[in-house]
Structures are given as C-alpha cells and as structure tokens.
Amino acid sequence: MKSYLILIINGLVLMAIGTYGYLMPGGSPTSLIATVSGFVMIVLSPMVKKENALVAHIAVGFTGLISVLFYIVGFLRSNSLILVMASVTLIALVLHIVDFLKRKRERERVDISKS
C-alpha cells in the first residue's frame, strides 16, 4: 500500500475516534489531540504522494511518535479507545516501513540493471 494512502486512512481513523471520544458523555478535550494528529497526517499526505522524501520521513517519524505516546497514555489511563488508536497507528507504522523497504529494493534493482 502506498504511504500517502496509509497516512490518509490512519488520519481518518484518528480523527473519527478522537472526535467520538470528545463528543461522548464525559468526553475530554484531550481527545482532540488524536483529531489534530489525524488532521496533520492528512495534510502531509499530498506531499508524500508527490514523493517528497523529507516529508515522508517526517510523517513516518510522527506516526511512530504518536503510536508510542498513545500506547503510554492508553495503558496509564486503561482507556480502550486510546489503545485502539495506538494499535491502528502501529500497524500504519509497520506498513510505512514495509513500503520504504519495497521502494528501496526497487531502486536497487533499477541501479543494478543500469550497470
């Protein structure tokens, strides 16, 4: 799967769950952190689609950071919604890494065939 699609899907999931967490009875404004994080991912996706390597690396780093933070907060608060967001974001991180490795192999094949 392409990195920009992974960003869009992960961003939409974070926005949906974050907004749900905010709107449910007793919801906390800190739920909007996930919504903003998802929005940032969606904003970065067009630049990743244009194969801007710097933005792609920033997006993957951001995804990894958010995943770790969601796991820490989710376990500390025993909050299943946060743990779901952390798991989805971790899956997105793994998919990003797989996509990077696939692109690297393709580049190496092209370099070898040119030699």
Biopython code that builds the backbone (N, CA, C, O; Angstrom):
import numpy as np
from Bio.PDB.StructureBuilder import StructureBuilder

atoms = [
    (1, "MET", "N", (0.841, -1.166, 0.000)),
    (1, "MET", "CA", (0.000, 0.000, 0.000)),
    (1, "MET", "C", (0.896, 1.241, 0.000)),
    (1, "MET", "O", (1.949, 1.250, 0.636)),
    (2, "LYS", "N", (0.488, 2.252, -0.691)),
    (2, "LYS", "CA", (1.253, 3.494, -0.802)),
    (2, "LYS", "C", (1.245, 4.259, 0.518)),
    (2, "LYS", "O", (0.266, 4.224, 1.264)),
    (3, "SER", "N", (2.338, 4.945, 0.793)),
    (3, "SER", "CA", (2.485, 5.678, 2.057)),
    (3, "SER", "C", (1.427, 6.762, 2.232)),
    (3, "SER", "O", (0.929, 6.972, 3.338)),
    (4, "TYR", "N", (1.083, 7.449, 1.146)),
    (4, "TYR", "CA", (0.103, 8.517, 1.291)),
    (4, "TYR", "C", (-1.279, 7.965, 1.644)),
    (4, "TYR", "O", (-2.030, 8.601, 2.383)),
    (5, "LEU", "N", (-1.615, 6.785, 1.119)),
    (5, "LEU", "CA", (-2.896, 6.164, 1.476)),
    (5, "LEU", "C", (-2.908, 5.710, 2.932)),
    (5, "LEU", "O", (-3.920, 5.825, 3.622)),
    (6, "ILE", "N", (-1.771, 5.195, 3.387)),
    (6, "ILE", "CA", (-1.654, 4.788, 4.784)),
    (6, "ILE", "C", (-1.876, 6.003, 5.681)),
    (6, "ILE", "O", (-2.572, 5.913, 6.692)),
    (7, "LEU", "N", (-1.283, 7.138, 5.310)),
    (7, "LEU", "CA", (-1.459, 8.367, 6.093)),
    (7, "LEU", "C", (-2.917, 8.807, 6.125)),
    (7, "LEU", "O", (-3.434, 9.181, 7.177)),
    (8, "ILE", "N", (-3.575, 8.763, 4.978)),
    (8, "ILE", "CA", (-4.969, 9.198, 4.908)),
    (8, "ILE", "C", (-5.855, 8.297, 5.756)),
    (8, "ILE", "O", (-6.669, 8.789, 6.538)),
    (9, "ILE", "N", (-5.709, 6.992, 5.612)),
    (9, "ILE", "CA", (-6.546, 6.059, 6.372)),
    (9, "ILE", "C", (-6.289, 6.203, 7.864)),
    (9, "ILE", "O", (-7.231, 6.284, 8.652)),
    (10, "ASN", "N", (-5.021, 6.236, 8.259)),
    (10, "ASN", "CA", (-4.684, 6.392, 9.673)),
    (10, "ASN", "C", (-5.216, 7.725, 10.199)),
    (10, "ASN", "O", (-5.753, 7.787, 11.305)),
    (11, "GLY", "N", (-5.068, 8.784, 9.414)),
    (11, "GLY", "CA", (-5.570, 10.096, 9.823)),
    (11, "GLY", "C", (-7.074, 10.103, 10.017)),
    (11, "GLY", "O", (-7.577, 10.677, 10.983)),
    (12, "LEU", "N", (-7.795, 9.469, 9.101)),
    (12, "LEU", "CA", (-9.256, 9.411, 9.230)),
    (12, "LEU", "C", (-9.684, 8.619, 10.460)),
    (12, "LEU", "O", (-10.620, 9.006, 11.160)),
    (13, "VAL", "N", (-8.995, 7.508, 10.722)),
    (13, "VAL", "CA", (-9.316, 6.706, 11.909)),
    (13, "VAL", "C", (-9.067, 7.518, 13.177)),
    (13, "VAL", "O", (-9.902, 7.534, 14.081)),
    (14, "LEU", "N", (-7.921, 8.191, 13.244)),
    (14, "LEU", "CA", (-7.614, 9.002, 14.425)),
    (14, "LEU", "C", (-8.618, 10.136, 14.594)),
    (14, "LEU", "O", (-9.047, 10.427, 15.711)),
    (15, "MET", "N", (-8.990, 10.772, 13.494)),
    (15, "MET", "CA", (-9.963, 11.857, 13.579)),
    (15, "MET", "C", (-11.324, 11.350, 14.044)),
    (15, "MET", "O", (-11.980, 11.988, 14.867)),
    (16, "ALA", "N", (-11.744, 10.211, 13.520)),
    (16, "ALA", "CA", (-13.051, 9.663, 13.898)),
    (16, "ALA", "C", (-13.079, 9.255, 15.372)),
    (16, "ALA", "O", (-14.005, 9.619, 16.098)),
    (17, "ILE", "N", (-12.079, 8.508, 15.813)),
    (17, "ILE", "CA", (-12.068, 8.042, 17.201)),
    (17, "ILE", "C", (-11.847, 9.212, 18.157)),
    (17, "ILE", "O", (-12.471, 9.263, 19.217)),
    (18, "GLY", "N", (-10.980, 10.141, 17.803)),
    (18, "GLY", "CA", (-10.746, 11.309, 18.651)),
    (18, "GLY", "C", (-11.994, 12.165, 18.801)),
    (18, "GLY", "O", (-12.310, 12.616, 19.902)),
    (19, "THR", "N", (-12.701, 12.391, 17.703)),
    (19, "THR", "CA", (-13.937, 13.170, 17.755)),
    (19, "THR", "C", (-15.001, 12.432, 18.557)),
    (19, "THR", "O", (-15.721, 13.042, 19.347)),
    (20, "TYR", "N", (-15.101, 11.123, 18.356)),
    (20, "TYR", "CA", (-16.045, 10.318, 19.135)),
    (20, "TYR", "C", (-15.731, 10.416, 20.628)),
    (20, "TYR", "O", (-16.636, 10.588, 21.444)),
    (21, "GLY", "N", (-14.458, 10.307, 20.982)),
    (21, "GLY", "CA", (-14.058, 10.405, 22.387)),
    (21, "GLY", "C", (-14.385, 11.755, 22.993)),
    (21, "GLY", "O", (-14.686, 11.851, 24.182)),
    (22, "TYR", "N", (-14.327, 12.797, 22.178)),
    (22, "TYR", "CA", (-14.647, 14.137, 22.669)),
    (22, "TYR", "C", (-16.152, 14.322, 22.827)),
    (22, "TYR", "O", (-16.602, 14.940, 23.792)),
    (23, "LEU", "N", (-16.931, 13.791, 21.888)),
    (23, "LEU", "CA", (-18.375, 14.013, 21.886)),
    (23, "LEU", "C", (-19.148, 13.084, 22.817)),
    (23, "LEU", "O", (-20.282, 13.392, 23.182)),
    (24, "MET", "N", (-18.565, 11.963, 23.208)),
    (24, "MET", "CA", (-19.291, 11.055, 24.093)),
    (24, "MET", "C", (-19.447, 11.687, 25.478)),
    (24, "MET", "O", (-18.648, 12.541, 25.861)),
    (25, "PRO", "N", (-20.467, 11.273, 26.228)),
    (25, "PRO", "CA", (-20.672, 11.854, 27.565)),
    (25, "PRO", "C", (-19.424, 11.701, 28.435)),
    (25, "PRO", "O", (-18.848, 10.618, 28.533)),
    (26, "GLY", "N", (-19.028, 12.785, 29.052)),
    (26, "GLY", "CA", (-17.820, 12.768, 29.874)),
    (26, "GLY", "C", (-16.549, 12.848, 29.059)),
    (26, "GLY", "O", (-15.459, 12.608, 29.577)),
    (27, "GLY", "N", (-16.681, 13.182, 27.786)),
    (27, "GLY", "CA", (-15.515, 13.266, 26.904)),
    (27, "GLY", "C", (-14.574, 14.379, 27.329)),
    (27, "GLY", "O", (-14.994, 15.387, 27.897)),
    (28, "SER", "N", (-13.324, 14.185, 27.051)),
    (28, "SER", "CA", (-12.291, 15.132, 27.464)),
    (28, "SER", "C", (-11.770, 15.912, 26.258)),
    (28, "SER", "O", (-11.681, 15.366, 25.158)),
    (29, "PRO", "N", (-11.426, 17.184, 26.458)),
    (29, "PRO", "CA", (-10.834, 17.954, 25.356)),
    (29, "PRO", "C", (-9.511, 17.360, 24.862)),
    (29, "PRO", "O", (-9.103, 17.621, 23.730)),
    (30, "THR", "N", (-8.842, 16.568, 25.697)),
    (30, "THR", "CA", (-7.592, 15.950, 25.248)),
    (30, "THR", "C", (-7.837, 14.912, 24.157)),
    (30, "THR", "O", (-6.899, 14.488, 23.481)),
    (31, "SER", "N", (-9.088, 14.503, 23.983)),
    (31, "SER", "CA", (-9.419, 13.587, 22.882)),
    (31, "SER", "C", (-9.136, 14.231, 21.534)),
    (31, "SER", "O", (-8.902, 13.545, 20.539)),
    (32, "LEU", "N", (-9.160, 15.547, 21.518)),
    (32, "LEU", "CA", (-8.928, 16.257, 20.259)),
    (32, "LEU", "C", (-7.471, 16.197, 19.814)),
    (32, "LEU", "O", (-7.158, 16.563, 18.681)),
    (33, "ILE", "N", (-6.578, 15.742, 20.689)),
    (33, "ILE", "CA", (-5.180, 15.546, 20.283)),
    (33, "ILE", "C", (-5.120, 14.535, 19.138)),
    (33, "ILE", "O", (-4.380, 14.727, 18.173)),
    (34, "ALA", "N", (-5.892, 13.472, 19.248)),
    (34, "ALA", "CA", (-5.936, 12.465, 18.181)),
    (34, "ALA", "C", (-6.528, 13.055, 16.910)),
    (34, "ALA", "O", (-6.059, 12.764, 15.810)),
    (35, "THR", "N", (-7.558, 13.883, 17.058)),
    (35, "THR", "CA", (-8.181, 14.511, 15.898)),
    (35, "THR", "C", (-7.185, 15.415, 15.176)),
    (35, "THR", "O", (-7.092, 15.389, 13.949)),
    (36, "VAL", "N", (-6.451, 16.203, 15.932)),
    (36, "VAL", "CA", (-5.447, 17.098, 15.336)),
    (36, "VAL", "C", (-4.318, 16.281, 14.703)),
    (36, "VAL", "O", (-3.830, 16.625, 13.627)),
    (37, "SER", "N", (-3.908, 15.207, 15.366)),
    (37, "SER", "CA", (-2.856, 14.341, 14.809)),
    (37, "SER", "C", (-3.303, 13.743, 13.480)),
    (37, "SER", "O", (-2.527, 13.690, 12.526)),
    (38, "GLY", "N", (-4.545, 13.296, 13.421)),
    (38, "GLY", "CA", (-5.085, 12.762, 12.176)),
    (38, "GLY", "C", (-5.138, 13.812, 11.084)),
    (38, "GLY", "O", (-4.848, 13.531, 9.921)),
    (39, "PHE", "N", (-5.513, 15.025, 11.469)),
    (39, "PHE", "CA", (-5.554, 16.125, 10.508)),
    (39, "PHE", "C", (-4.163, 16.419, 9.953)),
    (39, "PHE", "O", (-4.005, 16.645, 8.753)),
    (40, "VAL", "N", (-3.159, 16.414, 10.823)),
    (40, "VAL", "CA", (-1.770, 16.643, 10.387)),
    (40, "VAL", "C", (-1.357, 15.570, 9.380)),
    (40, "VAL", "O", (-0.721, 15.879, 8.373)),
    (41, "MET", "N", (-1.714, 14.315, 9.647)),
    (41, "MET", "CA", (-1.362, 13.228, 8.725)),
    (41, "MET", "C", (-2.018, 13.426, 7.365)),
    (41, "MET", "O", (-1.395, 13.197, 6.328)),
    (42, "ILE", "N", (-3.269, 13.849, 7.374)),
    (42, "ILE", "CA", (-3.971, 14.068, 6.108)),
    (42, "ILE", "C", (-3.356, 15.249, 5.349)),
    (42, "ILE", "O", (-3.256, 15.213, 4.123)),
    (43, "VAL", "N", (-2.947, 16.285, 6.068)),
    (43, "VAL", "CA", (-2.305, 17.438, 5.425)),
    (43, "VAL", "C", (-0.966, 17.038, 4.798)),
    (43, "VAL", "O", (-0.603, 17.548, 3.738)),
    (44, "LEU", "N", (-0.237, 16.135, 5.444)),
    (44, "LEU", "CA", (1.063, 15.701, 4.914)),
    (44, "LEU", "C", (0.929, 14.762, 3.709)),
    (44, "LEU", "O", (1.859, 14.653, 2.909)),
    (45, "SER", "N", (-0.206, 14.091, 3.574)),
    (45, "SER", "CA", (-0.345, 13.052, 2.548)),
    (45, "SER", "C", (-0.148, 13.533, 1.107)),
    (45, "SER", "O", (0.473, 12.802, 0.335)),
    (46, "PRO", "N", (-0.635, 14.718, 0.684)),
    (46, "PRO", "CA", (-0.374, 15.124, -0.707)),
    (46, "PRO", "C", (1.117, 15.301, -1.012)),
    (46, "PRO", "O", (1.574, 14.994, -2.112)),
    (47, "MET", "N", (1.865, 15.798, -0.026)),
    (47, "MET", "CA", (3.309, 15.976, -0.241)),
    (47, "MET", "C", (4.019, 14.623, -0.301)),
    (47, "MET", "O", (4.993, 14.457, -1.035)),
    (48, "VAL", "N", (3.524, 13.659, 0.477)),
    (48, "VAL", "CA", (4.092, 12.307, 0.425)),
    (48, "VAL", "C", (3.760, 11.671, -0.924)),
    (48, "VAL", "O", (4.578, 10.949, -1.495)),
    (49, "LYS", "N", (2.555, 11.943, -1.428)),
    (49, "LYS", "CA", (2.160, 11.397, -2.731)),
    (49, "LYS", "C", (3.069, 11.915, -3.846)),
    (49, "LYS", "O", (3.338, 11.204, -4.815)),
    (50, "LYS", "N", (3.542, 13.159, -3.703)),
    (50, "LYS", "CA", (4.463, 13.732, -4.697)),
    (50, "LYS", "C", (5.890, 13.245, -4.490)),
    (50, "LYS", "O", (6.820, 13.744, -5.123)),
    (51, "GLU", "N", (6.060, 12.270, -3.602)),
    (51, "GLU", "CA", (7.336, 11.615, -3.312)),
    (51, "GLU", "C", (8.378, 12.582, -2.745)),
    (51, "GLU", "O", (9.558, 12.510, -3.085)),
    (52, "ASN", "N", (7.928, 13.478, -1.886)),
    (52, "ASN", "CA", (8.837, 14.348, -1.142)),
    (52, "ASN", "C", (9.416, 13.511, -0.005)),
    (52, "ASN", "O", (8.724, 13.226, 0.973)),
    (53, "ALA", "N", (10.675, 13.121, -0.129)),
    (53, "ALA", "CA", (11.293, 12.184, 0.819)),
    (53, "ALA", "C", (11.367, 12.755, 2.231)),
    (53, "ALA", "O", (11.145, 12.033, 3.204)),
    (54, "LEU", "N", (11.675, 14.039, 2.352)),
    (54, "LEU", "CA", (11.777, 14.649, 3.679)),
    (54, "LEU", "C", (10.434, 14.599, 4.404)),
    (54, "LEU", "O", (10.369, 14.222, 5.574)),
    (55, "VAL", "N", (9.372, 14.978, 3.712)),
    (55, "VAL", "CA", (8.040, 14.961, 4.324)),
    (55, "VAL", "C", (7.624, 13.533, 4.648)),
    (55, "VAL", "O", (6.986, 13.293, 5.673)),
    (56, "ALA", "N", (7.976, 12.586, 3.791)),
    (56, "ALA", "CA", (7.643, 11.184, 4.059)),
    (56, "ALA", "C", (8.324, 10.702, 5.337)),
    (56, "ALA", "O", (7.708, 10.011, 6.147)),
    (57, "HIS", "N", (9.578, 11.061, 5.516)),
    (57, "HIS", "CA", (10.285, 10.657, 6.734)),
    (57, "HIS", "C", (9.715, 11.358, 7.968)),
    (57, "HIS", "O", (9.616, 10.753, 9.035)),
    (58, "ILE", "N", (9.346, 12.619, 7.826)),
    (58, "ILE", "CA", (8.707, 13.336, 8.933)),
    (58, "ILE", "C", (7.384, 12.668, 9.292)),
    (58, "ILE", "O", (7.074, 12.494, 10.471)),
    (59, "ALA", "N", (6.603, 12.293, 8.278)),
    (59, "ALA", "CA", (5.311, 11.654, 8.520)),
    (59, "ALA", "C", (5.475, 10.310, 9.230)),
    (59, "ALA", "O", (4.709, 9.987, 10.138)),
    (60, "VAL", "N", (6.464, 9.535, 8.822)),
    (60, "VAL", "CA", (6.699, 8.237, 9.469)),
    (60, "VAL", "C", (7.184, 8.442, 10.905)),
    (60, "VAL", "O", (6.755, 7.730, 11.812)),
    (61, "GLY", "N", (8.067, 9.401, 11.109)),
    (61, "GLY", "CA", (8.518, 9.705, 12.467)),
    (61, "GLY", "C", (7.370, 10.163, 13.350)),
    (61, "GLY", "O", (7.273, 9.764, 14.511)),
    (62, "PHE", "N", (6.503, 11.000, 12.799)),
    (62, "PHE", "CA", (5.323, 11.469, 13.527)),
    (62, "PHE", "C", (4.402, 10.302, 13.864)),
    (62, "PHE", "O", (3.866, 10.228, 14.970)),
    (63, "THR", "N", (4.220, 9.396, 12.916)),
    (63, "THR", "CA", (3.385, 8.217, 13.148)),
    (63, "THR", "C", (3.956, 7.368, 14.275)),
    (63, "THR", "O", (3.214, 6.918, 15.149)),
    (64, "GLY", "N", (5.259, 7.146, 14.262)),
    (64, "GLY", "CA", (5.894, 6.365, 15.329)),
    (64, "GLY", "C", (5.763, 7.036, 16.681)),
    (64, "GLY", "O", (5.466, 6.379, 17.679)),
    (65, "LEU", "N", (5.982, 8.343, 16.720)),
    (65, "LEU", "CA", (5.867, 9.091, 17.971)),
    (65, "LEU", "C", (4.448, 9.023, 18.528)),
    (65, "LEU", "O", (4.255, 8.775, 19.718)),
    (66, "ILE", "N", (3.471, 9.241, 17.678)),
    (66, "ILE", "CA", (2.073, 9.204, 18.108)),
    (66, "ILE", "C", (1.706, 7.817, 18.614)),
    (66, "ILE", "O", (1.005, 7.686, 19.618)),
    (67, "SER", "N", (2.173, 6.785, 17.926)),
    (67, "SER", "CA", (1.875, 5.419, 18.353)),
    (67, "SER", "C", (2.400, 5.153, 19.759)),
    (67, "SER", "O", (1.675, 4.634, 20.608)),
    (68, "VAL", "N", (3.647, 5.506, 20.005)),
    (68, "VAL", "CA", (4.246, 5.284, 21.330)),
    (68, "VAL", "C", (3.495, 6.078, 22.397)),
    (68, "VAL", "O", (3.176, 5.550, 23.462)),
    (69, "LEU", "N", (3.216, 7.346, 22.107)),
    (69, "LEU", "CA", (2.509, 8.179, 23.087)),
    (69, "LEU", "C", (1.109, 7.647, 23.378)),
    (69, "LEU", "O", (0.671, 7.642, 24.528)),
    (70, "PHE", "N", (0.405, 7.198, 22.334)),
    (70, "PHE", "CA", (-0.932, 6.641, 22.557)),
    (70, "PHE", "C", (-0.870, 5.372, 23.402)),
    (70, "PHE", "O", (-1.723, 5.162, 24.264)),
    (71, "TYR", "N", (0.131, 4.524, 23.164)),
    (71, "TYR", "CA", (0.263, 3.320, 23.993)),
    (71, "TYR", "C", (0.521, 3.688, 25.451)),
    (71, "TYR", "O", (-0.095, 3.116, 26.350)),
    (72, "ILE", "N", (1.412, 4.621, 25.691)),
    (72, "ILE", "CA", (1.725, 5.015, 27.072)),
    (72, "ILE", "C", (0.483, 5.564, 27.766)),
    (72, "ILE", "O", (0.135, 5.130, 28.864)),
    (73, "VAL", "N", (-0.183, 6.520, 27.120)),
    (73, "VAL", "CA", (-1.369, 7.133, 27.726)),
    (73, "VAL", "C", (-2.500, 6.109, 27.854)),
    (73, "VAL", "O", (-3.208, 6.089, 28.860)),
    (74, "GLY", "N", (-2.667, 5.267, 26.842)),
    (74, "GLY", "CA", (-3.727, 4.259, 26.886)),
    (74, "GLY", "C", (-3.566, 3.291, 28.039)),
    (74, "GLY", "O", (-4.539, 2.958, 28.717)),
    (75, "PHE", "N", (-2.336, 2.835, 28.267)),
    (75, "PHE", "CA", (-2.101, 1.916, 29.383)),
    (75, "PHE", "C", (-2.221, 2.627, 30.724)),
    (75, "PHE", "O", (-2.768, 2.063, 31.672)),
    (76, "LEU", "N", (-1.720, 3.853, 30.819)),
    (76, "LEU", "CA", (-1.804, 4.587, 32.086)),
    (76, "LEU", "C", (-3.249, 4.888, 32.478)),
    (76, "LEU", "O", (-3.600, 4.850, 33.657)),
    (77, "ARG", "N", (-4.082, 5.187, 31.486)),
    (77, "ARG", "CA", (-5.488, 5.514, 31.756)),
    (77, "ARG", "C", (-6.412, 4.308, 31.626)),
    (77, "ARG", "O", (-7.603, 4.411, 31.920)),
    (78, "SER", "N", (-5.892, 3.186, 31.197)),
    (78, "SER", "CA", (-6.708, 1.992, 30.924)),
    (78, "SER", "C", (-7.869, 2.343, 29.992)),
    (78, "SER", "O", (-9.015, 1.961, 30.230)),
    (79, "ASN", "N", (-7.550, 3.067, 28.943)),
    (79, "ASN", "CA", (-8.555, 3.548, 28.005)),
    (79, "ASN", "C", (-8.461, 2.746, 26.711)),
    (79, "ASN", "O", (-7.460, 2.804, 25.998)),
    (80, "SER", "N", (-9.523, 1.999, 26.424)),
    (80, "SER", "CA", (-9.505, 1.124, 25.251)),
    (80, "SER", "C", (-9.509, 1.906, 23.935)),
    (80, "SER", "O", (-8.917, 1.453, 22.955)),
    (81, "LEU", "N", (-10.163, 3.071, 23.893)),
    (81, "LEU", "CA", (-10.169, 3.856, 22.654)),
    (81, "LEU", "C", (-8.761, 4.321, 22.290)),
    (81, "LEU", "O", (-8.371, 4.287, 21.123)),
    (82, "ILE", "N", (-8.014, 4.750, 23.284)),
    (82, "ILE", "CA", (-6.642, 5.197, 23.026)),
    (82, "ILE", "C", (-5.785, 4.016, 22.585)),
    (82, "ILE", "O", (-4.936, 4.160, 21.706)),
    (83, "LEU", "N", (-6.001, 2.856, 23.188)),
    (83, "LEU", "CA", (-5.229, 1.670, 22.796)),
    (83, "LEU", "C", (-5.572, 1.227, 21.376)),
    (83, "LEU", "O", (-4.703, 0.740, 20.653)),
    (84, "VAL", "N", (-6.831, 1.391, 20.974)),
    (84, "VAL", "CA", (-7.213, 1.080, 19.588)),
    (84, "VAL", "C", (-6.493, 2.031, 18.634)),
    (84, "VAL", "O", (-5.960, 1.604, 17.609)),
    (85, "MET", "N", (-6.477, 3.323, 18.973)),
    (85, "MET", "CA", (-5.766, 4.288, 18.120)),
    (85, "MET", "C", (-4.277, 3.964, 18.056)),
    (85, "MET", "O", (-3.657, 4.076, 16.999)),
    (86, "ALA", "N", (-3.705, 3.562, 19.191)),
    (86, "ALA", "CA", (-2.284, 3.206, 19.221)),
    (86, "ALA", "C", (-2.015, 2.000, 18.333)),
    (86, "ALA", "O", (-1.017, 1.968, 17.614)),
    (87, "SER", "N", (-2.898, 1.011, 18.378)),
    (87, "SER", "CA", (-2.710, -0.202, 17.573)),
    (87, "SER", "C", (-2.838, 0.095, 16.084)),
    (87, "SER", "O", (-2.039, -0.382, 15.279)),
    (88, "VAL", "N", (-3.841, 0.882, 15.725)),
    (88, "VAL", "CA", (-4.020, 1.254, 14.317)),
    (88, "VAL", "C", (-2.805, 2.038, 13.821)),
    (88, "VAL", "O", (-2.337, 1.829, 12.702)),
    (89, "THR", "N", (-2.303, 2.933, 14.654)),
    (89, "THR", "CA", (-1.148, 3.741, 14.270)),
    (89, "THR", "C", (0.117, 2.893, 14.182)),
    (89, "THR", "O", (0.965, 3.135, 13.324)),
    (90, "LEU", "N", (0.251, 1.900, 15.064)),
    (90, "LEU", "CA", (1.397, 0.991, 14.979)),
    (90, "LEU", "C", (1.344, 0.169, 13.691)),
    (90, "LEU", "O", (2.370, -0.038, 13.043)),
    (91, "ILE", "N", (0.165, -0.294, 13.325)),
    (91, "ILE", "CA", (0.006, -1.023, 12.058)),
    (91, "ILE", "C", (0.388, -0.112, 10.890)),
    (91, "ILE", "O", (1.061, -0.547, 9.956)),
    (92, "ALA", "N", (-0.042, 1.152, 10.945)),
    (92, "ALA", "CA", (0.323, 2.109, 9.895)),
    (92, "ALA", "C", (1.832, 2.291, 9.834)),
    (92, "ALA", "O", (2.404, 2.382, 8.747)),
    (93, "LEU", "N", (2.479, 2.345, 10.990)),
    (93, "LEU", "CA", (3.940, 2.488, 11.025)),
    (93, "LEU", "C", (4.620, 1.299, 10.358)),
    (93, "LEU", "O", (5.553, 1.473, 9.573)),
    (94, "VAL", "N", (4.160, 0.103, 10.665)),
    (94, "VAL", "CA", (4.731, -1.104, 10.047)),
    (94, "VAL", "C", (4.521, -1.064, 8.534)),
    (94, "VAL", "O", (5.431, -1.397, 7.775)),
    (95, "LEU", "N", (3.332, -0.659, 8.093)),
    (95, "LEU", "CA", (3.062, -0.572, 6.655)),
    (95, "LEU", "C", (3.952, 0.475, 5.980)),
    (95, "LEU", "O", (4.399, 0.271, 4.852)),
    (96, "HIS", "N", (4.210, 1.587, 6.660)),
    (96, "HIS", "CA", (5.136, 2.597, 6.121)),
    (96, "HIS", "C", (6.523, 1.994, 5.928)),
    (96, "HIS", "O", (7.144, 2.175, 4.881)),
    (97, "ILE", "N", (7.000, 1.287, 6.927)),
    (97, "ILE", "CA", (8.339, 0.697, 6.859)),
    (97, "ILE", "C", (8.413, -0.328, 5.732)),
    (97, "ILE", "O", (9.397, -0.371, 4.993)),
    (98, "VAL", "N", (7.382, -1.148, 5.600)),
    (98, "VAL", "CA", (7.344, -2.136, 4.515)),
    (98, "VAL", "C", (7.378, -1.423, 3.162)),
    (98, "VAL", "O", (8.074, -1.864, 2.248)),
    (99, "ASP", "N", (6.631, -0.327, 3.031)),
    (99, "ASP", "CA", (6.620, 0.425, 1.776)),
    (99, "ASP", "C", (7.997, 1.030, 1.485)),
    (99, "ASP", "O", (8.452, 1.006, 0.341)),
    (100, "PHE", "N", (8.663, 1.572, 2.513)),
    (100, "PHE", "CA", (10.011, 2.110, 2.319)),
    (100, "PHE", "C", (10.979, 1.027, 1.859)),
    (100, "PHE", "O", (11.769, 1.249, 0.941)),
    (101, "LEU", "N", (10.922, -0.139, 2.491)),
    (101, "LEU", "CA", (11.819, -1.235, 2.109)),
    (101, "LEU", "C", (11.550, -1.691, 0.676)),
    (101, "LEU", "O", (12.482, -1.981, -0.075)),
    (102, "LYS", "N", (10.272, -1.753, 0.304)),
    (102, "LYS", "CA", (9.906, -2.153, -1.053)),
    (102, "LYS", "C", (10.458, -1.158, -2.074)),
    (102, "LYS", "O", (10.998, -1.560, -3.104)),
    (103, "ARG", "N", (10.325, 0.128, -1.791)),
    (103, "ARG", "CA", (10.843, 1.153, -2.705)),
    (103, "ARG", "C", (12.364, 1.082, -2.811)),
    (103, "ARG", "O", (12.926, 1.272, -3.890)),
    (104, "LYS", "N", (13.027, 0.809, -1.688)),
    (104, "LYS", "CA", (14.488, 0.708, -1.703)),
    (104, "LYS", "C", (14.933, -0.457, -2.578)),
    (104, "LYS", "O", (15.873, -0.323, -3.361)),
    (105, "ARG", "N", (14.260, -1.604, -2.447)),
    (105, "ARG", "CA", (14.602, -2.767, -3.281)),
    (105, "ARG", "C", (14.392, -2.460, -4.757)),
    (105, "ARG", "O", (15.206, -2.842, -5.598)),
    (106, "GLU", "N", (13.298, -1.768, -5.072)),
    (106, "GLU", "CA", (13.030, -1.415, -6.465)),
    (106, "GLU", "C", (14.115, -0.488, -7.017)),
    (106, "GLU", "O", (14.554, -0.653, -8.156)),
    (107, "ARG", "N", (14.546, 0.482, -6.214)),
    (107, "ARG", "CA", (15.623, 1.380, -6.646)),
    (107, "ARG", "C", (16.915, 0.623, -6.880)),
    (107, "ARG", "O", (17.631, 0.887, -7.846)),
    (108, "GLU", "N", (17.218, -0.329, -5.988)),
    (108, "GLU", "CA", (18.445, -1.113, -6.140)),
    (108, "GLU", "C", (18.397, -1.963, -7.398)),
    (108, "GLU", "O", (19.415, -2.125, -8.072)),
    (109, "ARG", "N", (17.225, -2.513, -7.729)),
    (109, "ARG", "CA", (17.088, -3.305, -8.955)),
    (109, "ARG", "C", (17.335, -2.443, -10.186)),
    (109, "ARG", "O", (17.993, -2.872, -11.134)),
    (110, "VAL", "N", (16.804, -1.230, -10.166)),
    (110, "VAL", "CA", (16.991, -0.322, -11.296)),
    (110, "VAL", "C", (18.463, 0.052, -11.421)),
    (110, "VAL", "O", (18.996, 0.099, -12.530)),
    (111, "ASP", "N", (19.121, 0.317, -10.301)),
    (111, "ASP", "CA", (20.549, 0.660, -10.322)),
    (111, "ASP", "C", (21.390, -0.496, -10.846)),
    (111, "ASP", "O", (22.335, -0.278, -11.604)),
    (112, "ILE", "N", (21.062, -1.711, -10.455)),
    (112, "ILE", "CA", (21.811, -2.890, -10.909)),
    (112, "ILE", "C", (21.611, -3.100, -12.406)),
    (112, "ILE", "O", (22.560, -3.424, -13.120)),
    (113, "SER", "N", (20.384, -2.917, -12.884)),
    (113, "SER", "CA", (20.126, -3.141, -14.308)),
    (113, "SER", "C", (20.792, -2.070, -15.176)),
    (113, "SER", "O", (21.103, -2.332, -16.338)),
    (114, "LYS", "N", (21.016, -0.872, -14.631)),
    (114, "LYS", "CA", (21.698, 0.182, -15.391)),
    (114, "LYS", "C", (23.195, -0.071, -15.478)),
    (114, "LYS", "O", (23.850, 0.408, -16.403)),
    (115, "SER", "N", (23.738, -0.813, -14.533)),
    (115, "SER", "CA", (25.194, -1.053, -14.506)),
    (115, "SER", "C", (25.640, -2.038, -15.536)),
    (115, "SER", "O", (26.830, -2.336, -15.631)),
]
sb = StructureBuilder()
sb.init_structure("model")
sb.init_model(0)
sb.init_chain("A")
sb.init_seg("    ")
for serial, (resi, resn, name, xyz) in enumerate(atoms, 1):
    if name == "N":
        sb.init_residue(resn, " ", resi, " ")
    sb.init_atom(name, np.array(xyz, "f"), 0.0, 1.0, " ", f" {name:<3s}", serial, name[0])
structure = sb.get_structure()
